[in-house]
Amino acid sequence: MLEPGAGDLDLEAAIREYRARGFARIGRVASDDVLAELRSRADQMMLGRLSYEGLFFQRDTESNNYDDLEYGKGWQGPTLNYRKIEKLEKDPVYWAFLNNPVFARVAHAVIGNEVSIYRAFLMNKSSHGGSNLPWHQDGGRFWGLDVPPELQIWTALDDAPEEAGCVEFLPGTHEKGLATPLGGVVPPEHVAARGEADLVHVPARAGDVLIIHNHVWHRSGLNRTGRPRRAFSVCYMNAATKCVRKKRAPRSFVRVFVKPSDRDRDRDVDRDVDAK
Ligand SMILES: O=C(O)CCC(=O)C(=O)O
């Protein structure tokens, strides 16, 4: 599943950079075989040939304009022009990849021993161009969590050069926390006040991995290559993080990096509790 040598990447240096700037490259982690499998599974899901209960889809616009996106419509029939698929942890190959030992080392170093995921999703900019994702932060009131998560691990499934809409960052913007309590898109007046002179484009090759602080201002433009530009992004957090939403039943979050022997132990404890 992993690129030969992925186990030797200098993760400590990357984590230092992520802490200072809000993002860092960790290098090439995914092998060609797993990339091909992840791409194929994403396409099969979009086309409705592979499906899991509870997958979340968002179709992209025909106008390539982020403001025209529609919400809450789910899967709208077979097309490769979906922008997002969430809940990819339901797929065994995505699940195995997001549990890989390189990501485990990063997550344990940043978060601690007990880790869960908030979300695991595909960000797709289809061959039609996708849409322009504005400066945003990944957190805020809509996330409904008692403690804001700080670690996302992003993997390029295709090459993502600048013309494909690579991810762009404003370094250091994670340090001041959320621009607004709501989170999400950073209001243009905040961007104007800070300035964009030090904007960093981070082009990537398929298999490259970035670590991204949830609060760093990041965005991505249109895909002008005529080929899909897909990426897999996972938000990891401390397993003690609780959902505080009130309108619906609180979410529970799946634990990751759990050794099979620990799962057996947890099951034994459950059985023990059930028996009492
Ligand atoms: O892939 C992209 O264009 C952006 C992804 C992103 O915003 C994220 O992973 O948080």
PDBQT file of the ligand as one rigid body, heavy atoms in Angstrom, charges set to zero:
ROOT
HETATM    1  O1  LIG A 301      -8.184  19.564  -2.292  1.00  0.00    +0.000 OA
HETATM    2  C1  LIG A 301      -8.530  20.737  -2.172  1.00  0.00    +0.000 C 
HETATM    3  O2  LIG A 301      -8.675  21.471  -3.123  1.00  0.00    +0.000 OA
HETATM    4  C2  LIG A 301      -8.777  21.351  -0.829  1.00  0.00    +0.000 C 
HETATM    5  C3  LIG A 301      -8.894  20.360   0.242  1.00  0.00    +0.000 C 
HETATM    6  C4  LIG A 301      -9.245  20.966   1.554  1.00  0.00    +0.000 C 
HETATM    7  O3  LIG A 301      -9.694  22.077   1.667  1.00  0.00    +0.000 OA
HETATM    8  C5  LIG A 301      -9.028  20.160   2.731  1.00  0.00    +0.000 C 
HETATM    9  O4  LIG A 301      -8.576  19.007   2.619  1.00  0.00    +0.000 OA
HETATM   10  O5  LIG A 301      -9.309  20.669   3.826  1.00  0.00    +0.000 OA
ENDROOT
TORSDOF 0
